[in-house]
Structure formats: C-alpha cells, structure tokens
Amino acid sequence: MKAAFRKLAVFVALAGASLSARAEEVSVAVAANFSAPMQKIAVEFEKATGHKAQLVSGSTGKFYAQIKSGAPFQLLLAADDETPAKLVKEGDGVPGSQFTYAVGKLVLWSPTPGFVDDKGEVLKAGKFAHLALANPKLAPYGFAATETLKALGLADALQPRLVIGESITQAQQFVVSGNAELGFIAFSQIHKDGKLIDGSYWLVPAKHYTPIRQDAVVLAKGKGSAAVEALAGFLKSDKARAIIKSYGYEL
C-alpha cells in the first residue's frame, strides 16, 4: 500500500513538473482602460492553462512607439483598431491575428456625487476650473474626448481648462487627486459588476465620437508561441467575455 502511494506521489510530482516546464510567460501590452479586467482575465487564464500573462499598462500610442523600438511585447491589447492594423502592415504584427476583444464607451466623470448631470450640461455651465482627458495623440479615449468637445461646440471655449494626461489612467488620477474637477475617461474605469464605483457621470452618446473598437494583435515577438496563441484564444472564451462585459464594455 505504501509502495503504491509512493508511486502515485512520484507520478503526481512528475506530472506537475512537466506542466511547469511547459508553462510560459506571455508579455502583454494592455491599453490603460482595460487594465482592471485584464488582471482578472490573467488570473483565470493561468488557472486554465498554467501560463502566466505579464501585464504592462499604458497608452496605445506609447506602446506603438515602444514596439517599433524593439520592446519585447508578444501581444498587444490596443484601445483602437488602427494601431494593430498598422503594426501588421508594417511587419510588427502577425497577419490574420487581429481581432476585436471589446468596444469601449466614453464617460464624463467626477468623484463628487451630483456634480456631473446625465446630459453633460455641466460642460456648458462651465462651473469648473479644469477638465481632464488623455493625450489625444496617444490615447484613443483622449481623441474621442476631443471629438466630443468639437461635436458640442465647446472645444475652443474649454481649451484653456484642459489638463492632459499621458494615458486614460493618468487622466482619472488628475480627477481623483483634485487637479481637475471632472474628466473624460473610459466607462470601464468606474463601472464594475453593473454598478457605478462612485461619483457621478455622463455616458457620452456614441454619435459624438468615432466608435472605440479595441483590437488585439499577436506581435512578431509572439509568433509561434503556444502560450500567446492560448491567451489570444482565451480572450474570446465565455469566461473572459463575461469579465469584459462586467466592466461595461460591449462585445
């Protein structure tokens, strides 16, 4: 009996060692707005496959520059669909690997309850000193914010009050810290499990900005990696899609 138990223990140990040897770590560049859901997805991905996803969060434009400079990212989760397509065209992305993993929503948000009304009239009233948004040259959500201001005819009037963050995360930090009373950020940053985390917001009508289709693409440095392909596939799974939807994204 003891001998049989020892054999079973050895088998389990060897099986575990074999799985560990096959497990890989995937380097993923994640658009700042998708950081929170991707952290949850990474946990589920490791449980399901044994592979680990090493996440780096930032602006899509900055990631593009880093990838062009040789950064070791294997998978890009962008905040737009143009950057992945451009990388494929330029030979830095794997042809046929690009797909939409989420469609984002833009909101005007303040941590102060009642400060932002549900029609965005607070922008016209102008009872604030600073309005935060992400750099429109680097972050698709920042570009969507500038499109919205133009659509409302407020771009010139509010220009002196703008506080520009490098990413959508920094834009939110400006508002949280009090450096701006309100700001344009991603709905996912304040929306979790169908509930508003805090404050008040205006869900910007989609007609005011170009649809924020967020695409993923396998990068040249991830070509041929089973772990990278597994993560790309996992992002399309029911488990991942449920997490993505819980943060307010459309699919």
VOZA-23261 format. One record per residue: x, y, z of N, C-alpha, C in turn; chain; residue number from 1. Coordinates in Angstrom, 3 decimals. Example, Ala and Ser with C-alpha at 12.3 -4.5 7.8 and 13.67 -1.06 7.14 Angstrom:
# VOZA-23261
SITE:13.190:-5.690:7.800:12.300:-4.500:7.800:13.200:-3.300:7.800:A:1
SITE:12.850:-2.250:7.080:13.670:-1.060:7.140:12.900:0.030:7.870:A:2
# end
This chain:
# VOZA-23261
SITE:0.832:-1.199:0.000:0.000:0.000:0.000:0.871:1.255:0.000:A:1
SITE:1.906:1.238:0.894:2.809:2.388:0.972:3.569:2.565:-0.331:A:2
SITE:3.969:1.435:-0.921:4.720:1.480:-2.182:3.857:2.087:-3.283:A:3
SITE:2.594:1.703:-3.306:1.674:2.233:-4.310:1.475:3.731:-4.115:A:4
SITE:1.396:4.132:-2.841:1.211:5.562:-2.538:2.420:6.366:-2.998:A:5
SITE:3.623:5.763:-2.762:4.851:6.460:-3.160:4.900:6.619:-4.674:A:6
SITE:4.493:5.567:-5.393:4.478:5.641:-6.858:3.523:6.720:-7.349:A:7
SITE:2.363:6.808:-6.669:1.369:7.816:-7.051:1.931:9.215:-6.791:A:8
SITE:2.612:9.394:-5.661:3.178:10.697:-5.305:4.231:11.118:-6.331:A:9
SITE:5.065:10.144:-6.730:6.094:10.429:-7.726:5.464:10.815:-9.056:A:10
SITE:4.404:10.095:-9.439:3.705:10.385:-10.700:3.130:11.802:-10.692:A:11
SITE:2.484:12.158:-9.575:1.893:13.493:-9.465:2.977:14.566:-9.530:A:12
SITE:4.100:14.318:-8.858:5.200:15.284:-8.846:5.767:15.465:-10.248:A:13
SITE:5.956:14.342:-10.949:6.496:14.412:-12.305:5.523:15.109:-13.246:A:14
SITE:4.240:14.833:-13.074:3.225:15.469:-13.908:3.221:16.966:-13.678:A:15
SITE:3.352:17.352:-12.394:3.383:18.777:-12.067:4.607:19.440:-12.646:A:16
SITE:5.742:18.753:-12.569:6.978:19.301:-13.100:6.890:19.452:-14.612:A:17
SITE:6.243:18.466:-15.248:6.088:18.523:-16.705:5.220:19.702:-17.113:A:18
SITE:4.122:19.936:-16.362:3.236:21.056:-16.660:3.959:22.374:-16.457:A:19
SITE:4.757:22.430:-15.358:5.510:23.646:-15.072:6.516:23.942:-16.172:A:20
SITE:7.129:22.874:-16.694:8.137:23.050:-17.739:7.513:23.575:-19.016:A:21
SITE:6.263:23.177:-19.281:5.598:23.623:-20.497:4.989:25.014:-20.355:A:22
SITE:4.746:25.430:-19.095:4.117:26.729:-18.861:5.049:27.854:-19.309:A:23
SITE:4.474:28.861:-19.917:5.240:30.000:-20.397:4.677:31.294:-19.826:A:24
SITE:5.453:32.368:-19.955:5.013:33.689:-19.534:4.856:34.554:-20.774:A:25
SITE:3.696:35.161:-20.917:3.396:35.980:-22.084:3.494:37.452:-21.718:A:26
SITE:4.249:38.202:-22.490:4.405:39.637:-22.251:3.313:40.387:-23.018:A:27
SITE:2.435:41.064:-22.265:1.258:41.696:-22.866:1.234:43.201:-22.619:A:28
SITE:1.100:43.970:-23.681:0.924:45.417:-23.580:-0.575:45.676:-23.567:A:29
SITE:-1.075:46.266:-22.480:-2.520:46.429:-22.283:-2.904:47.903:-22.241:A:30
SITE:-3.849:48.292:-23.079:-4.362:49.660:-23.045:-4.834:49.981:-21.637:A:31
SITE:-4.514:51.177:-21.153:-4.775:51.541:-19.759:-6.223:51.320:-19.338:A:32
SITE:-7.168:51.582:-20.223:-8.576:51.440:-19.844:-8.962:49.990:-19.565:A:33
SITE:-8.177:49.057:-20.102:-8.511:47.630:-19.982:-7.691:46.935:-18.895:A:34
SITE:-6.956:47.697:-18.121:-6.059:47.121:-17.121:-6.782:46.272:-16.081:A:35
SITE:-7.853:46.787:-15.502:-8.557:46.064:-14.436:-9.172:44.748:-14.923:A:36
SITE:-9.947:44.753:-16.010:-10.492:43.471:-16.466:-9.413:42.490:-16.905:A:37
SITE:-8.315:43.008:-17.486:-7.268:42.101:-17.948:-6.554:41.427:-16.780:A:38
SITE:-6.460:42.104:-15.660:-5.859:41.481:-14.479:-6.687:40.277:-14.034:A:39
SITE:-8.003:40.419:-14.080:-8.878:39.295:-13.721:-8.782:38.175:-14.747:A:40
SITE:-8.731:38.556:-16.008:-8.639:37.562:-17.073:-7.330:36.787:-16.958:A:41
SITE:-6.261:37.486:-16.604:-4.949:36.844:-16.470:-4.968:35.766:-15.395:A:42
SITE:-5.689:36.035:-14.312:-5.797:35.051:-13.221:-6.516:33.800:-13.719:A:43
SITE:-7.626:33.995:-14.421:-8.389:32.860:-14.943:-7.605:32.106:-16.016:A:44
SITE:-6.841:32.855:-16.802:-6.014:32.248:-17.855:-4.966:31.318:-17.251:A:45
SITE:-4.340:31.768:-16.164:-3.320:30.939:-15.513:-3.955:29.687:-14.908:A:46
SITE:-5.137:29.842:-14.328:-5.831:28.682:-13.757:-6.149:27.651:-14.831:A:47
SITE:-6.547:28.145:-15.999:-6.993:27.249:-17.064:-5.846:26.605:-17.834:A:48
SITE:-4.726:27.309:-17.958:-3.643:26.833:-18.828:-2.296:26.625:-18.153:A:49
SITE:-2.093:27.258:-17.015:-0.785:27.195:-16.376:0.148:28.295:-16.860:A:50
SITE:-0.184:28.914:-17.978:0.628:30.014:-18.494:0.360:31.293:-17.700:A:51
SITE:1.355:32.155:-17.635:1.193:33.422:-16.930:1.233:34.582:-17.930:A:52
SITE:0.437:35.601:-17.663:0.433:36.799:-18.506:1.084:37.929:-17.720:A:53
SITE:2.202:38.414:-18.234:2.886:39.547:-17.609:2.330:40.819:-18.242:A:54
SITE:1.626:41.623:-17.463:0.904:42.766:-17.999:1.639:44.087:-17.776:A:55
SITE:1.649:44.899:-18.815:2.169:46.264:-18.718:1.076:47.176:-19.250:A:56
SITE:0.671:48.156:-18.445:-0.430:49.040:-18.821:0.087:50.400:-19.286:A:57
SITE:-0.574:50.968:-20.300:-0.156:52.277:-20.792:-1.018:52.748:-21.949:A:58
SITE:-0.594:53.816:-22.588:-1.346:54.352:-23.719:-0.982:53.596:-24.993:A:59
SITE:-1.946:53.471:-25.867:-1.734:52.737:-27.114:-0.651:53.376:-27.968:A:60
SITE:-0.656:54.702:-28.031:0.352:55.396:-28.825:1.761:55.167:-28.313:A:61
SITE:1.904:55.155:-27.008:3.217:54.912:-26.409:3.673:53.484:-26.678:A:62
SITE:2.737:52.539:-26.594:3.079:51.146:-26.884:3.542:50.997:-28.334:A:63
SITE:2.882:51.684:-29.231:3.272:51.608:-30.645:4.735:52.021:-30.806:A:64
SITE:5.102:53.135:-30.182:6.478:53.622:-30.270:7.457:52.622:-29.656:A:65
SITE:7.074:52.021:-28.542:7.952:51.056:-27.875:8.125:49.786:-28.709:A:66
SITE:7.037:49.336:-29.320:7.107:48.141:-30.167:8.004:48.402:-31.376:A:67
SITE:7.878:49.580:-31.956:8.723:49.947:-33.099:10.196:50.050:-32.698:A:68
SITE:10.428:50.298:-31.416:11.801:50.414:-30.914:12.351:49.084:-30.407:A:69
SITE:11.545:48.014:-30.549:12.033:46.690:-30.173:11.603:46.165:-28.824:A:70
SITE:10.607:46.780:-28.204:10.120:46.287:-26.909:9.689:44.821:-27.042:A:71
SITE:9.922:44.020:-26.009:9.682:42.565:-26.089:8.236:42.116:-25.902:A:72
SITE:7.279:42.957:-26.226:5.884:42.556:-26.090:5.527:41.485:-27.122:A:73
SITE:4.693:40.551:-26.702:4.267:39.466:-27.592:2.814:39.607:-28.041:A:74
SITE:2.042:40.342:-27.256:0.624:40.537:-27.570:0.246:41.961:-27.193:A:75
SITE:-0.479:42.632:-28.071:-0.952:43.995:-27.805:-2.467:44.009:-27.701:A:76
SITE:-2.970:44.569:-26.621:-4.392:44.821:-26.470:-4.555:46.333:-26.564:A:77
SITE:-4.856:46.821:-27.748:-4.914:48.254:-28.004:-6.266:48.841:-27.633:A:78
SITE:-6.322:50.170:-27.604:-7.577:50.860:-27.334:-8.220:51.324:-28.631:A:79
SITE:-7.686:50.848:-29.750:-8.270:51.165:-31.058:-8.063:49.986:-31.988:A:80
SITE:-8.530:50.119:-33.222:-8.288:49.050:-34.200:-7.267:49.473:-35.252:A:81
SITE:-6.919:50.758:-35.254:-5.983:51.273:-36.247:-4.539:50.889:-35.943:A:82
SITE:-4.152:50.967:-34.664:-2.766:50.656:-34.305:-2.402:49.201:-34.600:A:83
SITE:-3.221:48.212:-34.212:-2.904:46.831:-34.561:-2.799:46.624:-36.071:A:84
SITE:-3.716:47.235:-36.839:-3.692:47.094:-38.296:-2.405:47.690:-38.871:A:85
SITE:-1.988:48.800:-38.298:-0.762:49.462:-38.754:0.462:48.593:-38.469:A:86
SITE:0.475:47.969:-37.301:1.598:47.108:-36.934:1.680:45.880:-37.847:A:87
SITE:0.520:45.338:-38.197:0.507:44.202:-39.133:1.049:44.643:-40.489:A:88
SITE:0.605:45.774:-40.960:1.033:46.295:-42.259:2.530:46.546:-42.295:A:89
SITE:3.071:46.973:-41.165:4.498:47.310:-41.090:5.381:46.117:-40.726:A:90
SITE:4.763:44.950:-40.544:5.535:43.744:-40.270:5.812:43.471:-38.806:A:91
SITE:5.224:44.274:-37.915:5.441:44.074:-36.483:4.303:43.293:-35.826:A:92
SITE:3.256:42.998:-36.594:2.136:42.206:-36.107:1.937:41.012:-37.018:A:93
SITE:1.396:39.942:-36.479:1.202:38.707:-37.249:-0.080:38.804:-38.084:A:94
SITE:0.030:38.664:-39.400:-1.157:38.726:-40.269:-2.216:37.706:-39.860:A:95
SITE:-3.474:38.147:-39.834:-4.570:37.251:-39.501:-4.829:37.076:-38.020:A:96
SITE:-4.011:37.714:-37.181:-4.167:37.523:-35.731:-4.988:38.627:-35.066:A:97
SITE:-5.310:39.686:-35.792:-6.030:40.810:-35.209:-7.514:40.498:-35.023:A:98
SITE:-8.058:40.868:-33.863:-9.487:40.690:-33.609:-9.956:41.705:-32.567:A:99
SITE:-11.250:42.013:-32.585:-11.831:42.951:-31.624:-12.188:42.210:-30.342:A:100
SITE:-11.635:42.659:-29.224:-11.922:41.994:-27.948:-12.932:42.784:-27.110:A:101
SITE:-13.145:44.060:-27.447:-14.110:44.871:-26.706:-14.408:46.151:-27.478:A:102
SITE:-15.557:46.741:-27.183:-15.908:48.055:-27.728:-16.116:48.975:-26.526:A:103
SITE:-15.316:50.022:-26.451:-15.330:50.892:-25.279:-16.366:51.992:-25.317:A:104
SITE:-16.620:52.560:-24.144:-17.565:53.668:-24.006:-16.883:54.822:-23.267:A:105
SITE:-17.138:56.023:-23.743:-16.559:57.229:-23.142:-17.541:57.832:-22.137:A:106
SITE:-17.014:58.269:-20.977:-17.855:58.951:-19.991:-17.173:60.221:-19.500:A:107
SITE:-17.995:61.154:-19.070:-17.518:62.338:-18.358:-17.796:62.046:-16.900:A:108
SITE:-16.772:62.101:-16.041:-16.915:61.614:-14.675:-16.333:62.569:-13.636:A:109
SITE:-16.959:62.576:-12.478:-16.446:63.279:-11.309:-16.668:62.389:-10.094:A:110
SITE:-15.728:62.363:-9.148:-15.931:61.553:-7.946:-16.966:62.172:-7.004:A:111
SITE:-17.389:63.391:-7.326:-18.381:64.080:-6.497:-19.799:63.734:-6.943:A:112
SITE:-20.611:63.131:-6.085:-21.982:62.790:-6.455:-22.772:64.038:-6.862:A:113
SITE:-23.499:63.925:-7.950:-24.335:65.027:-8.391:-23.633:66.125:-9.167:A:114
SITE:-22.326:66.070:-9.279:-21.597:67.141:-9.980:-21.808:67.068:-11.490:A:115
SITE:-21.774:65.854:-12.030:-21.991:65.659:-13.469:-23.423:65.184:-13.685:A:116
SITE:-24.176:65.902:-14.507:-25.560:65.518:-14.795:-25.594:64.488:-15.918:A:117
SITE:-26.731:63.854:-16.107:-26.823:62.755:-17.071:-26.982:63.214:-18.522:A:118
SITE:-26.853:64.528:-18.766:-26.899:65.037:-20.138:-25.642:65.825:-20.506:A:119
SITE:-24.700:65.903:-19.571:-23.448:66.599:-19.835:-23.553:68.103:-19.861:A:120
SITE:-24.642:68.644:-19.314:-24.834:70.096:-19.316:-23.793:70.814:-18.470:A:121
SITE:-23.138:70.088:-17.570:-22.097:70.674:-16.729:-20.990:71.295:-17.573:A:122
SITE:-20.744:70.743:-18.751:-19.706:71.288:-19.624:-20.072:72.684:-20.123:A:123
SITE:-21.338:72.874:-20.438:-21.803:74.171:-20.936:-21.900:75.191:-19.809:A:124
SITE:-22.264:74.723:-18.612:-22.370:75.623:-17.460:-21.005:76.183:-17.084:A:125
SITE:-19.972:75.361:-17.264:-18.604:75.835:-17.042:-18.225:76.121:-15.609:A:126
SITE:-18.923:75.530:-14.644:-18.613:75.794:-13.242:-17.514:74.869:-12.730:A:127
SITE:-16.395:74.902:-13.402:-15.225:74.100:-13.018:-13.979:74.790:-13.563:A:128
SITE:-12.854:74.499:-12.937:-11.603:75.131:-13.350:-10.808:74.280:-14.333:A:129
SITE:-10.895:72.955:-14.165:-10.097:72.059:-15.005:-10.880:70.823:-15.438:A:130
SITE:-10.632:70.417:-16.668:-11.240:69.232:-17.266:-10.117:68.321:-17.751:A:131
SITE:-10.084:67.095:-17.250:-9.002:66.165:-17.593:-9.373:65.258:-18.758:A:132
SITE:-8.394:64.936:-19.564:-8.548:63.935:-20.613:-7.177:63.387:-20.968:A:133
SITE:-7.158:62.233:-21.610:-5.897:61.621:-22.024:-5.390:62.305:-23.291:A:134
SITE:-4.093:62.247:-23.492:-3.478:62.839:-24.674:-4.113:62.273:-25.948:A:135
SITE:-4.800:63.107:-26.722:-5.479:62.598:-27.923:-4.538:62.052:-28.992:A:136
SITE:-3.250:62.394:-28.896:-2.273:61.894:-29.861:-1.773:60.498:-29.489:A:137
SITE:-1.999:60.106:-28.239:-1.516:58.813:-27.757:-2.638:57.850:-27.368:A:138
SITE:-3.749:58.398:-26.892:-4.829:57.578:-26.342:-6.131:57.759:-27.115:A:139
SITE:-6.681:56.697:-27.666:-7.952:56.778:-28.394:-9.092:57.398:-27.592:A:140
SITE:-9.125:57.151:-26.287:-10.180:57.747:-25.474:-9.983:59.261:-25.362:A:141
SITE:-8.742:59.699:-25.385:-8.470:61.134:-25.387:-8.920:61.762:-26.692:A:142
SITE:-8.694:61.057:-27.794:-9.134:61.545:-29.098:-10.655:61.606:-29.140:A:143
SITE:-11.314:60.597:-28.570:-12.779:60.576:-28.523:-13.308:61.759:-27.710:A:144
SITE:-12.568:62.124:-26.663:-12.965:63.269:-25.835:-12.905:64.563:-26.635:A:145
SITE:-11.844:64.731:-27.428:-11.732:65.949:-28.241:-12.810:65.971:-29.330:A:146
SITE:-13.149:64.811:-29.869:-14.232:64.731:-30.847:-15.547:65.172:-30.216:A:147
SITE:-15.754:64.760:-28.969:-16.982:65.107:-28.257:-17.075:66.604:-28.022:A:148
SITE:-15.985:67.197:-27.594:-15.977:68.645:-27.347:-16.258:69.419:-28.638:A:149
SITE:-15.707:68.937:-29.750:-15.969:69.583:-31.033:-17.432:69.426:-31.434:A:150
SITE:-17.972:68.229:-31.209:-19.370:67.969:-31.556:-20.321:68.856:-30.756:A:151
SITE:-19.919:69.179:-29.534:-20.743:70.022:-28.674:-20.478:71.510:-28.899:A:152
SITE:-19.489:71.812:-29.738:-19.149:73.207:-29.998:-18.432:73.884:-28.841:A:153
SITE:-17.737:73.078:-28.001:-17.087:73.615:-26.805:-15.565:73.516:-26.837:A:154
SITE:-15.008:73.020:-27.924:-13.566:72.774:-27.989:-12.745:74.033:-27.718:A:155
SITE:-13.063:75.124:-28.378:-12.288:76.365:-28.211:-12.505:76.984:-26.834:A:156
SITE:-13.744:76.985:-26.376:-14.060:77.618:-25.102:-13.398:76.918:-23.915:A:157
SITE:-13.303:75.590:-23.993:-12.753:74.829:-22.868:-11.260:74.519:-22.997:A:158
SITE:-10.660:74.850:-24.107:-9.238:74.565:-24.333:-8.345:75.033:-23.176:A:159
SITE:-8.531:76.247:-22.654:-7.657:76.713:-21.565:-7.808:75.920:-20.258:A:160
SITE:-8.887:75.171:-20.130:-9.138:74.442:-18.883:-8.694:72.977:-18.932:A:161
SITE:-8.224:72.545:-20.070:-7.869:71.132:-20.228:-6.588:70.765:-19.493:A:162
SITE:-6.633:69.610:-18.834:-5.453:69.023:-18.190:-5.229:67.690:-18.891:A:163
SITE:-4.077:67.554:-19.542:-3.818:66.385:-20.392:-2.952:65.334:-19.694:A:164
SITE:-3.472:64.124:-19.621:-2.714:63.017:-19.046:-2.098:62.167:-20.141:A:165
SITE:-1.027:61.475:-19.819:-0.364:60.629:-20.815:-1.251:59.463:-21.229:A:166
SITE:-2.045:58.983:-20.285:-2.951:57.867:-20.551:-4.296:58.139:-19.894:A:167
SITE:-5.264:57.271:-20.153:-6.578:57.425:-19.550:-6.503:57.215:-18.041:A:168
SITE:-5.554:56.420:-17.580:-5.357:56.211:-16.142:-4.897:57.487:-15.477:A:169
SITE:-3.954:58.179:-16.109:-3.468:59.437:-15.537:-4.556:60.506:-15.558:A:170
SITE:-5.388:60.493:-16.589:-6.496:61.447:-16.651:-7.422:61.240:-15.449:A:171
SITE:-7.703:59.985:-15.129:-8.540:59.694:-13.974:-7.849:60.120:-12.683:A:172
SITE:-6.546:59.920:-12.607:-5.800:60.299:-11.405:-5.848:61.805:-11.178:A:173
SITE:-5.840:62.573:-12.268:-5.957:64.023:-12.134:-7.267:64.404:-11.451:A:174
SITE:-8.335:63.689:-11.791:-9.644:63.977:-11.211:-9.698:63.512:-9.759:A:175
SITE:-9.205:62.309:-9.497:-9.209:61.763:-8.141:-8.399:62.635:-7.186:A:176
SITE:-7.269:63.153:-7.673:-6.376:63.962:-6.828:-6.874:65.389:-6.626:A:177
SITE:-7.875:65.792:-7.413:-8.382:67.153:-7.284:-7.741:68.155:-8.217:A:178
SITE:-6.836:67.697:-9.071:-6.210:68.595:-10.041:-7.189:68.977:-11.151:A:179
SITE:-8.279:68.251:-11.246:-9.367:68.574:-12.171:-10.662:68.124:-11.493:A:180
SITE:-11.716:68.911:-11.656:-12.982:68.554:-11.023:-13.705:67.415:-11.731:A:181
SITE:-13.446:67.271:-13.009:-14.087:66.223:-13.800:-13.195:65.862:-14.972:A:182
SITE:-13.509:64.760:-15.631:-12.665:64.349:-16.744:-13.337:63.313:-17.624:A:183
SITE:-12.841:63.222:-18.852:-13.302:62.193:-19.781:-12.446:60.949:-19.586:A:184
SITE:-13.089:59.839:-19.249:-12.370:58.583:-19.064:-13.182:57.440:-19.673:A:185
SITE:-12.702:56.239:-19.494:-13.416:55.062:-20.003:-14.463:54.610:-18.996:A:186
SITE:-15.608:54.198:-19.488:-16.687:53.698:-18.634:-16.188:52.557:-17.756:A:187
SITE:-15.295:51.747:-18.296:-14.781:50.587:-17.561:-14.044:50.977:-16.286:A:188
SITE:-13.533:52.202:-16.229:-12.764:52.625:-15.053:-13.650:52.911:-13.837:A:189
SITE:-14.936:53.138:-14.071:-15.828:53.442:-12.959:-17.002:52.463:-12.880:A:190
SITE:-16.989:51.468:-13.756:-18.116:50.537:-13.865:-17.626:49.128:-13.569:A:191
SITE:-18.237:48.494:-12.602:-17.821:47.133:-12.254:-19.028:46.342:-11.767:A:192
SITE:-19.198:45.165:-12.334:-20.300:44.282:-11.953:-21.651:44.994:-12.030:A:193
SITE:-21.789:45.829:-13.041:-23.059:46.504:-13.275:-23.335:47.681:-12.358:A:194
SITE:-22.344:48.120:-11.602:-22.555:49.208:-10.649:-21.514:50.313:-10.811:A:195
SITE:-21.932:51.556:-10.517:-21.022:52.689:-10.510:-20.178:52.624:-9.249:A:196
SITE:-18.877:52.739:-9.401:-17.987:52.654:-8.241:-18.226:53.832:-7.296:A:197
SITE:-18.224:55.053:-7.824:-18.530:56.234:-7.018:-18.710:57.449:-7.928:A:198
SITE:-19.187:58.539:-7.326:-19.291:59.787:-8.062:-20.502:59.901:-8.966:A:199
SITE:-20.362:60.731:-10.005:-21.443:60.976:-10.964:-20.851:61.008:-12.364:A:200
SITE:-21.660:60.647:-13.363:-21.111:60.593:-14.711:-22.167:60.834:-15.783:A:201
SITE:-21.674:61.158:-16.959:-22.499:61.268:-18.169:-21.943:60.292:-19.182:A:202
SITE:-22.765:59.331:-19.584:-22.357:58.387:-20.608:-22.496:59.105:-21.951:A:203
SITE:-21.380:59.430:-22.559:-21.381:60.235:-23.778:-22.052:59.457:-24.918:A:204
SITE:-23.036:60.046:-25.577:-23.698:59.371:-26.699:-22.693:58.983:-27.781:A:205
SITE:-22.838:57.792:-28.312:-21.900:57.268:-29.305:-21.810:58.151:-30.554:A:206
SITE:-22.848:58.936:-30.822:-22.852:59.785:-32.015:-21.809:60.892:-31.957:A:207
SITE:-21.288:61.176:-30.763:-20.336:62.275:-30.599:-18.892:61.893:-30.910:A:208
SITE:-18.601:60.613:-31.055:-17.204:60.209:-31.286:-17.135:58.932:-32.122:A:209
SITE:-15.985:58.736:-32.725:-15.754:57.541:-33.532:-15.797:56.299:-32.636:A:210
SITE:-16.483:55.246:-33.049:-16.569:54.031:-32.222:-15.195:53.557:-31.749:A:211
SITE:-15.112:53.244:-30.471:-13.836:52.805:-29.892:-13.763:51.279:-29.937:A:212
SITE:-13.374:50.766:-31.094:-13.208:49.323:-31.261:-11.796:48.961:-30.791:A:213
SITE:-11.721:48.156:-29.770:-10.438:47.797:-29.188:-9.986:46.438:-29.716:A:214
SITE:-8.889:46.449:-30.438:-8.397:45.226:-31.078:-7.129:44.688:-30.431:A:215
SITE:-7.000:43.385:-30.485:-5.785:42.704:-30.043:-5.050:42.209:-31.276:A:216
SITE:-3.738:42.066:-31.139:-2.947:41.515:-32.237:-1.722:40.811:-31.664:A:217
SITE:-1.396:39.659:-32.235:-0.174:38.952:-31.853:0.982:39.665:-32.531:A:218
SITE:1.967:40.014:-31.749:3.121:40.737:-32.283:4.188:39.777:-32.800:A:219
SITE:5.104:40.309:-33.582:6.142:39.485:-34.216:6.912:38.654:-33.195:A:220
SITE:7.169:39.243:-32.020:7.927:38.527:-30.990:7.113:37.410:-30.332:A:221
SITE:5.815:37.363:-30.618:4.986:36.304:-30.055:4.597:35.253:-31.069:A:222
SITE:5.060:35.423:-32.300:4.705:34.493:-33.363:5.215:33.083:-33.063:A:223
SITE:4.326:32.118:-33.185:4.708:30.722:-32.972:4.656:30.263:-31.535:A:224
SITE:4.352:31.183:-30.605:4.281:30.815:-29.195:2.917:30.218:-28.868:A:225
SITE:2.933:29.008:-28.334:1.677:28.342:-27.969:0.963:29.111:-26.865:A:226
SITE:1.737:29.692:-25.945:1.146:30.435:-24.837:0.465:31.707:-25.327:A:227
SITE:1.078:32.383:-26.272:0.493:33.605:-26.833:-0.810:33.274:-27.558:A:228
SITE:-0.772:32.206:-28.351:-1.971:31.776:-29.070:-3.071:31.368:-28.088:A:229
SITE:-2.655:30.748:-26.982:-3.628:30.322:-25.967:-4.309:31.530:-25.330:A:230
SITE:-3.530:32.582:-25.049:-4.101:33.779:-24.439:-5.029:34.507:-25.414:A:231
SITE:-4.613:34.580:-26.675:-5.459:35.212:-27.691:-6.791:34.465:-27.788:A:232
SITE:-6.720:33.147:-27.718:-7.937:32.341:-27.776:-8.775:32.488:-26.517:A:233
SITE:-8.103:32.602:-25.368:-8.809:32.710:-24.090:-9.603:34.011:-24.015:A:234
SITE:-9.115:35.059:-24.644:-9.811:36.345:-24.654:-11.173:36.250:-25.347:A:235
SITE:-11.340:35.221:-26.168:-12.608:35.018:-26.874:-13.520:34.037:-26.141:A:236
SITE:-13.051:33.492:-25.031:-13.820:32.483:-24.298:-14.986:33.107:-23.540:A:237
SITE:-15.936:32.275:-23.151:-17.091:32.753:-22.384:-16.648:33.348:-21.053:A:238
SITE:-15.639:32.747:-20.440:-15.145:33.232:-19.146:-14.607:34.649:-19.275:A:239
SITE:-13.771:34.876:-20.282:-13.191:36.213:-20.486:-14.259:37.215:-20.901:A:240
SITE:-15.152:36.808:-21.769:-16.190:37.718:-22.263:-17.120:38.163:-21.125:A:241
SITE:-17.368:37.271:-20.177:-18.203:37.634:-19.029:-17.521:38.709:-18.185:A:242
SITE:-16.212:38.566:-18.010:-15.458:39.571:-17.247:-15.470:40.906:-17.990:A:243
SITE:-15.253:40.856:-19.299:-15.225:42.082:-20.101:-16.568:42.809:-20.025:A:244
SITE:-17.647:42.072:-20.128:-18.983:42.667:-20.056:-19.268:43.249:-18.671:A:245
SITE:-18.716:42.625:-17.633:-18.959:43.102:-16.266:-18.360:44.478:-16.013:A:246
SITE:-17.423:44.893:-16.872:-16.828:46.220:-16.757:-17.472:47.239:-17.692:A:247
SITE:-18.577:46.861:-18.291:-19.330:47.828:-19.079:-18.985:47.905:-20.535:A:248
SITE:-18.132:47.046:-21.024:-17.799:47.046:-22.444:-18.885:46.336:-23.253:A:249
SITE:-18.944:46.665:-24.531:-19.783:45.907:-25.448:-18.880:44.913:-26.151:A:250
SITE:-19.474:43.880:-26.717:-18.688:42.849:-27.395:-19.126:42.731:-28.845:A:251
# end
